[in-house]
Amino acid sequence: MEYTRPLAKLIEYFQKLPSIGPKTAQRLALHLLKMPQNEVKSFAEAMIEAKTTISYCDICFNMSQSNPCEICQNTSRNREIICVVNETKDLIAIEKTNEYNGLYHVLQGLISPIDGIGPNDIRIKELLTRVHDNEIKEIILALNPSVEGEATSLYLNKLLKPFGIKISRIAFGIPLGSELEYADELTLIKALEARCEM
């Protein structure tokens, strides 16, 4: 079916968003067209405002409207611990737990030679500078349990060891509510490795 050009263009832009296929893009576009004009205008203004006012924190590279970001400015946070994450969305996931009160460092990528991403293409140098210039006692590596996440974690561990600080990693394993028979071997291995005493 041929869409009218403005609708086709709208669907095309929605498909550029992550995890949005053709059917979802069509559904979103049609929903947007049914919204009242003022809501569509507010939606468009919110996107433009976010794009023009949000940038990266000069300290941790988190996305923020202020620089330094709200987390780096917060004096009640533990400044001796840095949790290293891949992207801002990972930082948000950890913040939602309300269990972590330290600082963050957003790498903005993972080492991936296949994709042409090396250590100099992500924020590793800035992390090392922070550790060198501040009294950091622990680095928590909270990177995805993927090949790229593992490679980045191993590389960071090698670079951070000479600082003589504690380097820890978040545990990986079986999600709550799932069944062992459906877990893949790598997940089971990680769950066994991250076991703790009861």
C-alpha positions in Angstrom: 0.0 0.0 0.0 1.2 3.5 -0.8 0.9 6.0 2.0 0.3 9.7 1.3 3.8 11.3 1.3 3.6 13.1 4.7 2.4 9.9 6.5 5.1 7.8 4.7 7.7 10.3 5.9 6.4 10.2 9.5 6.4 6.4 9.5 10.0 6.5 8.1 11.2 8.7 10.9 9.5 6.5 13.6 11.3 3.4 12.1 14.6 5.1 12.8 14.0 4.8 16.5 15.5 1.7 18.2 13.2 -1.4 18.4 10.6 0.2 16.1 9.6 -2.0 13.2 7.3 -1.0 10.3 4.0 -2.0 12.0 4.8 -0.2 15.2 6.0 2.9 13.2 2.7 2.9 11.3 0.7 2.6 14.5 2.6 5.4 16.2 2.3 7.7 13.1 -1.5 7.0 12.9 -1.9 7.7 16.6 0.0 10.9 16.3 -2.3 12.1 13.5 -5.3 11.4 15.8 -3.9 13.5 18.6 -5.2 17.1 19.1 -3.1 19.7 17.3 -1.9 21.3 20.5 -0.7 18.0 21.9 1.3 17.3 18.7 2.8 20.8 18.9 3.7 20.2 22.6 5.3 16.8 21.7 7.3 18.4 18.9 8.4 21.2 21.2 9.5 18.7 23.9 11.7 16.9 21.4 13.3 20.1 20.2 13.8 21.4 23.8 15.4 18.1 24.8 17.7 18.1 21.8 18.8 21.7 22.3 19.2 21.8 26.1 20.6 18.4 27.0 24.3 17.8 26.7 26.9 15.7 28.4 28.3 16.4 31.9 32.0 17.3 31.7 32.8 15.1 34.7 30.9 11.8 34.2 29.4 12.2 30.7 25.9 11.6 31.8 23.2 13.4 29.8 22.0 16.4 31.6 20.6 19.9 31.3 23.1 21.2 33.8 26.9 21.0 33.7 28.1 19.3 35.9 25.1 17.1 36.0 22.7 16.8 39.0 24.4 13.6 40.3 27.9 15.2 40.2 26.6 18.3 41.9 24.9 16.3 44.7 27.2 16.7 47.8 25.4 13.9 49.7 26.6 11.2 47.3 29.6 9.0 48.2 32.5 10.5 46.2 34.8 7.6 46.8 32.9 5.1 44.6 32.4 5.3 40.8 30.0 3.0 39.0 31.1 2.6 35.4 28.2 2.1 32.9 28.0 2.0 29.1 25.2 4.5 28.5 22.9 6.9 30.4 20.0 4.4 30.2 22.1 2.0 32.3 22.7 4.8 34.9 19.0 5.5 35.0 18.3 1.7 35.6 20.7 1.7 38.5 19.3 5.0 39.9 15.8 3.5 39.9 16.8 0.9 42.5 17.5 3.6 45.1 20.3 1.4 46.4 23.4 3.1 45.0 24.6 6.4 46.3 28.0 6.9 44.6 29.1 8.7 41.5 29.0 7.4 37.9 31.1 7.4 34.8 29.3 6.9 31.4 31.7 5.3 28.9 29.4 6.2 25.9 30.2 2.9 24.3 32.0 -0.4 24.7 35.2 -1.8 23.0 34.2 -3.5 19.9 36.9 -4.1 17.3 34.3 -5.6 14.8 32.5 -2.2 14.9 35.7 -0.3 14.8 35.4 1.0 18.4 38.7 0.9 20.3 39.6 2.1 23.8 40.3 5.7 22.5 36.8 6.0 21.1 35.1 5.8 24.5 35.6 7.7 27.8 38.3 5.5 29.3 41.0 8.2 29.4 38.6 10.5 31.3 37.9 7.7 33.9 41.6 7.1 34.5 42.0 10.9 35.0 39.2 11.0 37.6 40.7 8.0 39.5 44.1 9.7 39.4 42.9 13.1 40.5 40.4 12.1 43.2 40.4 9.9 46.3 38.5 7.0 44.7 38.3 3.8 46.8 36.2 1.6 44.5 35.2 1.2 40.9 32.1 -0.8 40.2 32.0 -2.2 36.6 28.3 -2.3 35.6 28.7 -3.2 31.9 26.5 -5.6 29.9 27.4 -9.3 30.0 28.1 -9.3 26.3 31.3 -10.0 24.4 31.9 -6.2 24.2 31.1 -5.7 27.8 33.4 -8.5 28.9 36.3 -7.1 26.7 35.8 -3.6 28.1 35.6 -4.9 31.7 38.8 -6.9 31.3 40.6 -3.9 29.7 39.5 -1.5 32.4 40.5 -4.0 35.2 44.0 -4.1 33.7 44.3 -0.3 33.5 42.8 0.3 37.0 44.8 -2.4 38.9 47.9 -0.2 39.3 45.9 2.4 41.3 45.5 -0.1 44.1 41.8 0.5 44.5 38.9 -2.1 44.8 37.5 -3.1 41.5 34.2 -4.9 41.6 31.6 -6.1 39.1 27.9 -6.4 39.4 26.7 -10.0 39.6 25.1 -11.7 36.6 22.8 -14.7 36.7 19.3 -16.0 36.9 16.6 -13.3 36.9 14.0 -13.4 39.8 10.9 -15.4 38.8 12.6 -17.4 36.0 13.2 -21.1 35.8 16.6 -22.8 35.6 15.7 -25.0 32.7 15.2 -22.0 30.4 18.5 -20.3 31.3 21.3 -20.6 28.8 24.7 -22.1 29.8 26.5 -18.8 30.0 23.9 -17.3 32.3 24.1 -20.4 34.5 27.9 -20.2 34.6 27.7 -16.5 35.6 25.1 -17.3 38.3 27.4 -20.0 39.7 30.4 -17.7 39.7 28.5 -14.9 41.4 27.1 -17.2 44.1 27.3 -15.9 47.7 27.1 -17.5 51.1 23.7 -17.7 52.9 
